[in-house]
Amino acid sequence: MSAARSLLRGVLALGVALALWQGVVWASGVPPFILPGPGRVGATLWDNAAMLGEHARFTAVNLLSGLAAGVALGVVTALNLAMSPGARLLLRPMLIFAQAIPVFALAPIITLWLGYGAASKVVMVMLVVYFPVTSAFFDGLMRLPPAMEDMARLMRARPLRRLVLLQLPTALPALASGLRLAIIYAPFAVVIGEWVGSSRGLGYLMLMANGRGQTDLMFAALIVLAGLSLSLFLAFETTLRRK
């Protein structure tokens, strides 16, 4: 019942947004190459479905690959930091310094090093995902409740046993929060990577359409990207509810 209500609210919100969009187009009288109406964008979306699907597949593969790599690297780094004081001494200052550098500013350098193919897009997503996952998971691992801390000390639990039995279960909500942020940021990273240098992908298609004055196609690519991002987020939330 709650799922049906959520779906109904989503449909109503979408309807209101489309109505407002069309109202702005009618009231302002702007030409279609500045702001096309939802009907025009919908027709473009239908007419170019095959092309949009091909570019969306390229973007989706890079997005998922970068997410998987960034999450895996972030989890491993957080575990190493939690287990090793030496790693905290050496790596944590480097992580703090690296977070001060806007990852998006590295996009031209990454493209120069790795080329216009999929590798540069995957690395961009991986870097954007890596920091929130590492930071959130590490904080969760180190914030053991005082009662559990006292119990571990009383039982003289070894570091590995303490990590597996106490720290990991306690840190899972923090990891979930980091993953939510990663899923939100990842689409921006892959699109910026495609803007900087690519011959495929939704970001490339948006840039090409903008240069040719095909604003309706640019909006259509943006809608497909939003649908891809929303599907990924909903899939993650659904998985969490089932656990």
N, C-alpha and C positions, 0 to 999 in steps of 0.2 A: 504494500500500500504506500509506504513512504517513497519507494522507488518511483511509483507511478506519479506521486505528487511532485517529486523532484523533476521528473521528465516534463510534467505539465508546466511547472514554473519556468523551466528552461525554454520550452516552446513559446510561452507567453513573453518572456524576456526577449527572445529572438524576434518575435513579431513586433514588439514595441520598438526595438532597435531599427528594424527595417522600415517601419512606418516613419520614425523620426528622420532616418536617412532620406527617404523619398520626400518628406516634407521640406527638408533643407534644400534639396535639389529644386523643387517646385518654387519655393519662396525666394530663393536667391537668383534663379534663372541662369546659373552658371552653365557654360557650354560643357558637353560631355567629356571633352578632352581634359577638363579641369576636375570635374567631379561627376562621374557617370552615376546614373540611378541604379538601384538594386536589380531592376528588371534587365537592364543592359548588361550588368556584370553577370547576372545569372545566365543570360543567353551566351555570353562569351565563355563562361565556365562550361556550358553544355557543348558548344561547338568545338572547343579545344580540349575536351576531356582526355583524349589520348595523349596529346603533347604534355598536358599538365601532369598526367599520371606518370609519364616517363621521367620527367624532371623530379617529381615527388619521390619516386623510388630511389633515385640517386641521393637526394637529401635525407630520406629516411634511413638508408643504409649507413651513411656517414654519421648521422645523429645517434643511432643505436650503437654503432661501433665505438664512437667516442665516449658515449655514456658508459658502456660496459668497461672500457679501458680505464676511464677516470674513476669509476666507483671501485674497481678492483685495486688500482694503485692507491687510492685514498684509504681504503680499509686496511691494506697491508701497512701503509705508512703509519696510520693511527695505532695499530697494534704494536708496531716496533717502538713507537714513541712511548706507549704505555708500559711496555716491558723493559725498556732499557733507559736508564738515566743518562748514559753516554749519548744515546741517540737524541734524547731531549736537549742535551747540551749543545750538540752539533747541528742538528737539523731544524729545531724549532726557530732559532733566529733566522735561518735561511728562509723558512716558510713565511715568517712575518715580513721579511724584506720582499719576498717574491709577491706577496699579496698587495704590497704598496704599488706595484707596477701594473697598470691597466692591461689585462690580457689582450684586449682588443687592439691595443697599440702594437702588439707583437705580430698581428696578422700579416702585414707586409713582409716582415722578416721571415716568418714561418713559410709563407708562400714562396719567397725567394729561395729558401733552403730546400723545400720539399716539392716545389712545382705546383702546377695548376690542377693536379689530379686529386684523388680522394684522400691521400695521406695528409695533406695540409689541413683539410677540413676536420679529419678525425682528431688530429693533434690539437686543433683549436678547441674542439668540444671537450676533449680530455682535460686540457688545462683549466677550462672554466669549471668543469665538474669536480676536478680534483680538490681544489681548495675548500669549498664548503663541506664536502664529505669528510675530508681529513679533519678539519677543525671541529665540526659537530661531533663526530664519532670519538675523537680524542677527548674532548671535554666530557662526553658522557662516560667514557671509560675511567676518567680520573675523579669523577664526582660520585664516589661510592657513599651511600648513606652511612652515617656514623655507627648505627647499630650493626650493619654488615661489616664495617671496618673493625669494630671491636671483636666481632665473632671470628673474623679471619685471623686477627692477632692472637686471640685466645686459643684457637685451634692450631696456630702456627702453620697456616696454609702456605704451601710453596707458591712462588709467583705464578707459575703456569696454571696450577689448580685454582688459585684465586681469580685469575683472569677468566678461565673457562666457566667456573661455577658462579661467580659473583659479578665480576665487572661486565662481562659480555651481556648477560640478560638485562642488567640495569641500563646499559648503554644503548639498547636497541631503539627506544623512542628517540633518542638524540640522533642516531643514524637515520631514522625515518625522516626527521626534520631536515637533515642534510640532503637526503635524496630528493625531498620535495623542492628544495632550492635548486638543486642540480638540474632537475627536470624542467624547471621554469627558465633557467639561464641557458640551457643547452641549445634550444632553437635559435636564440640570438647569435650564439657563437657560430653555428654552422652557416647561417645566412650571411654573417659578416665575412666569413671565410670565402663564401661564394661571390660576394661583392668584390672582394679584393682581387681574386683571380680564379676563374673557373670557366669551363665551357659547358657545364651542365648544372642542374639543380634549380630549385625554386628561387633562390637569391639571384642567380644568374639570369633567370627568366624575367624577374622583376626589373633588374637593371636594364636588360635589353628592351623590355616593353616601355620603360620610362624614356629611354633614349629615342625611341621611335614614336613617342606620343601616344602609345596604346595604353591609356590609363585604365581602360576596362580590363585588359589582360593583366595589368599589374595588380589590380584589386582582386582578380580571380586567383592569381598565384598567392596573394596574401591570405585569402580565405582558405585555400588548400593548406597553407602552412599553419594557420590557426587551427584548422581541423586536425592536422597531424599532432600538433602540440597538445591540444585538448584531449585527444584520444590517448596519448601517452600518459598524461596526468591522471585521467579517469581509470586507466588500466592499473596504474600504480595504487591509487586509492582503493579500488576494488580488491586488489590483492591484499592490501593491509587489513581490510575489514574481514576477510575470510580467515586470516591467521588467528 
